[in-house]
Amino acid sequence: MDLDFVPGPVFANPVRTRADVDALVVPEDMATAVSYVPEIIKRLRCL
């Protein structure tokens, strides 16, 4: 999904229909696909 900030978040092709949802790709291994998320959460908890 392409995301731009003009001035706020704007998706090039927003998800609006059931077909759009069905077309989304969910990675098989989320821990690998978004491995940075646990680290970010850990850092935020320390604030």
N, CA, C and O atoms as a GROMACS GRO file, in nm:
protein
  188
    1MET      N    1   0.084  -0.117   0.000
    1MET     CA    2   0.000   0.000   0.000
    1MET      C    3   0.089   0.124   0.000
    1MET      O    4   0.173   0.142   0.088
    2ASP      N    5   0.069   0.206  -0.099
    2ASP     CA    6   0.144   0.332  -0.106
    2ASP      C    7   0.080   0.433  -0.011
    2ASP      O    8  -0.041   0.450  -0.009
    3LEU      N    9   0.166   0.499   0.067
    3LEU     CA   10   0.121   0.597   0.164
    3LEU      C   11   0.198   0.725   0.143
    3LEU      O   12   0.320   0.723   0.128
    4ASP      N   13   0.126   0.836   0.142
    4ASP     CA   14   0.189   0.967   0.127
    4ASP      C   15   0.133   1.058   0.235
    4ASP      O   16   0.027   1.030   0.290
    5PHE      N   17   0.202   1.165   0.266
    5PHE     CA   18   0.157   1.261   0.366
    5PHE      C   19   0.142   1.398   0.301
    5PHE      O   20   0.240   1.472   0.288
    6VAL      N   21   0.019   1.432   0.261
    6VAL     CA   22  -0.009   1.560   0.195
    6VAL      C   23  -0.141   1.620   0.244
    6VAL      O   24  -0.239   1.596   0.174
    7PRO      N   25  -0.156   1.690   0.345
    7PRO     CA   26  -0.066   1.707   0.459
    7PRO      C   27  -0.079   1.592   0.558
    7PRO      O   28   0.008   1.575   0.644
    8GLY      N   29  -0.185   1.513   0.548
    8GLY     CA   30  -0.201   1.399   0.639
    8GLY      C   31  -0.184   1.270   0.562
    8GLY      O   32  -0.150   1.272   0.444
    9PRO      N   33  -0.205   1.156   0.629
    9PRO     CA   34  -0.186   1.028   0.561
    9PRO      C   35  -0.289   1.008   0.449
    9PRO      O   36  -0.409   1.020   0.471
   10VAL      N   37  -0.240   0.976   0.330
   10VAL     CA   38  -0.326   0.952   0.214
   10VAL      C   39  -0.277   0.825   0.145
   10VAL      O   40  -0.161   0.816   0.104
   11PHE      N   41  -0.366   0.727   0.131
   11PHE     CA   42  -0.333   0.604   0.061
   11PHE      C   43  -0.365   0.621  -0.087
   11PHE      O   44  -0.471   0.674  -0.122
   12ALA      N   45  -0.275   0.577  -0.173
   12ALA     CA   46  -0.295   0.587  -0.317
   12ALA      C   47  -0.418   0.507  -0.359
   12ALA      O   48  -0.497   0.552  -0.442
   13ASN      N   49  -0.433   0.389  -0.304
   13ASN     CA   50  -0.548   0.302  -0.334
   13ASN      C   51  -0.612   0.258  -0.202
   13ASN      O   52  -0.580   0.151  -0.152
   14PRO      N   53  -0.702   0.339  -0.146
   14PRO     CA   54  -0.761   0.305  -0.016
   14PRO      C   55  -0.843   0.175  -0.022
   14PRO      O   56  -0.897   0.139  -0.127
   15VAL      N   57  -0.851   0.108   0.090
   15VAL     CA   58  -0.930  -0.014   0.102
   15VAL      C   59  -1.075   0.028   0.126
   15VAL      O   60  -1.107   0.085   0.230
   16ARG      N   61  -1.161  -0.001   0.030
   16ARG     CA   62  -1.300   0.044   0.040
   16ARG      C   63  -1.402  -0.068   0.022
   16ARG      O   64  -1.516  -0.055   0.065
   17THR      N   65  -1.362  -0.176  -0.041
   17THR     CA   66  -1.458  -0.282  -0.071
   17THR      C   67  -1.408  -0.414  -0.016
   17THR      O   68  -1.293  -0.428   0.024
   18ARG      N   69  -1.497  -0.510  -0.015
   18ARG     CA   70  -1.460  -0.645   0.028
   18ARG      C   71  -1.350  -0.701  -0.062
   18ARG      O   72  -1.259  -0.769  -0.015
   19ALA      N   73  -1.358  -0.671  -0.192
   19ALA     CA   74  -1.256  -0.717  -0.286
   19ALA      C   75  -1.120  -0.657  -0.252
   19ALA      O   76  -1.018  -0.724  -0.265
   20ASP      N   77  -1.118  -0.530  -0.207
   20ASP     CA   78  -0.992  -0.467  -0.165
   20ASP      C   79  -0.934  -0.540  -0.045
   20ASP      O   80  -0.813  -0.562  -0.038
   21VAL      N   81  -1.019  -0.576   0.050
   21VAL     CA   82  -0.973  -0.649   0.169
   21VAL      C   83  -0.918  -0.785   0.128
   21VAL      O   84  -0.813  -0.827   0.176
   22ASP      N   85  -0.990  -0.854   0.041
   22ASP     CA   86  -0.946  -0.986  -0.003
   22ASP      C   87  -0.813  -0.980  -0.078
   22ASP      O   88  -0.738  -1.077  -0.079
   23ALA      N   89  -0.783  -0.866  -0.140
   23ALA     CA   90  -0.660  -0.852  -0.216
   23ALA      C   91  -0.538  -0.821  -0.128
   23ALA      O   92  -0.424  -0.828  -0.176
   24LEU      N   93  -0.560  -0.788  -0.002
   24LEU     CA   94  -0.449  -0.760   0.088
   24LEU      C   95  -0.366  -0.885   0.111
   24LEU      O   96  -0.420  -0.995   0.119
   25VAL      N   97  -0.237  -0.868   0.120
   25VAL     CA   98  -0.146  -0.981   0.142
   25VAL      C   99  -0.104  -0.982   0.288
   25VAL      O  100  -0.053  -0.883   0.341
   26VAL      N  101  -0.125  -1.096   0.352
   26VAL     CA  102  -0.083  -1.114   0.491
   26VAL      C  103   0.039  -1.205   0.490
   26VAL      O  104   0.030  -1.319   0.442
   27PRO      N  105   0.152  -1.158   0.540
   27PRO     CA  106   0.274  -1.241   0.540
   27PRO      C  107   0.253  -1.370   0.621
   27PRO      O  108   0.182  -1.371   0.721
   28GLU      N  109   0.314  -1.477   0.576
   28GLU     CA  110   0.307  -1.605   0.646
   28GLU      C  111   0.367  -1.594   0.786
   28GLU      O  112   0.310  -1.644   0.884
   29ASP      N  113   0.482  -1.529   0.796
   29ASP     CA  114   0.553  -1.517   0.924
   29ASP      C  115   0.557  -1.371   0.966
   29ASP      O  116   0.647  -1.296   0.927
   30MET      N  117   0.460  -1.331   1.045
   30MET     CA  118   0.450  -1.191   1.087
   30MET      C  119   0.572  -1.148   1.170
   30MET      O  120   0.615  -1.033   1.162
   31ALA      N  121   0.626  -1.238   1.249
   31ALA     CA  122   0.742  -1.204   1.332
   31ALA      C  123   0.861  -1.162   1.246
   31ALA      O  124   0.938  -1.074   1.286
   32THR      N  125   0.876  -1.222   1.131
   32THR     CA  126   0.984  -1.186   1.040
   32THR      C  127   0.947  -1.062   0.958
   32THR      O  128   1.031  -0.975   0.936
   33ALA      N  129   0.822  -1.055   0.915
   33ALA     CA  130   0.778  -0.945   0.828
   33ALA      C  131   0.781  -0.810   0.899
   33ALA      O  132   0.811  -0.708   0.838
   34VAL      N  133   0.750  -0.811   1.028
   34VAL     CA  134   0.748  -0.685   1.105
   34VAL      C  135   0.832  -0.700   1.231
   34VAL      O  136   0.788  -0.669   1.342
   35SER      N  137   0.952  -0.748   1.213
   35SER     CA  138   1.040  -0.776   1.327
   35SER      C  139   1.074  -0.652   1.408
   35SER      O  140   1.117  -0.664   1.523
   36TYR      N  141   1.055  -0.534   1.352
   36TYR     CA  142   1.086  -0.409   1.422
   36TYR      C  143   0.978  -0.372   1.525
   36TYR      O  144   1.005  -0.294   1.616
   37VAL      N  145   0.858  -0.426   1.513
   37VAL     CA  146   0.748  -0.386   1.602
   37VAL      C  147   0.775  -0.418   1.748
   37VAL      O  148   0.759  -0.330   1.832
   38PRO      N  149   0.817  -0.540   1.784
   38PRO     CA  150   0.844  -0.566   1.927
   38PRO      C  151   0.950  -0.472   1.985
   38PRO      O  152   0.939  -0.431   2.100
   39GLU      N  153   1.051  -0.438   1.906
   39GLU     CA  154   1.155  -0.346   1.955
   39GLU      C  155   1.097  -0.207   1.980
   39GLU      O  156   1.131  -0.143   2.080
   40ILE      N  157   1.012  -0.160   1.892
   40ILE     CA  158   0.949  -0.029   1.909
   40ILE      C  159   0.862  -0.029   2.034
   40ILE      O  160   0.866   0.066   2.113
   41ILE      N  161   0.784  -0.134   2.053
   41ILE     CA  162   0.697  -0.143   2.172
   41ILE      C  163   0.782  -0.143   2.298
   41ILE      O  164   0.748  -0.077   2.396
   42LYS      N  165   0.891  -0.217   2.297
   42LYS     CA  166   0.980  -0.223   2.412
   42LYS      C  167   1.035  -0.083   2.445
   42LYS      O  168   1.039  -0.043   2.561
   43ARG      N  169   1.076  -0.011   2.342
   43ARG     CA  170   1.128   0.124   2.364
   43ARG      C  171   1.022   0.219   2.416
   43ARG      O  172   1.049   0.302   2.502
   44LEU      N  173   0.901   0.208   2.365
   44LEU     CA  174   0.793   0.296   2.410
   44LEU      C  175   0.756   0.270   2.555
   44LEU      O  176   0.722   0.362   2.628
   45ARG      N  177   0.762   0.146   2.597
   45ARG     CA  178   0.730   0.112   2.736
   45ARG      C  179   0.832   0.172   2.833
   45ARG      O  180   0.801   0.196   2.950
   46CYS      N  181   0.952   0.195   2.785
   46CYS     CA  182   1.058   0.250   2.871
   46CYS      C  183   1.044   0.401   2.890
   46CYS      O  184   1.111   0.459   2.976
   47LEU      N  185   0.958   0.465   2.812
   47LEU     CA  186   0.943   0.612   2.823
   47LEU      C  187   0.867   0.654   2.945
   47LEU      O  188   0.846   0.773   2.968
   0.00000   0.00000   0.00000
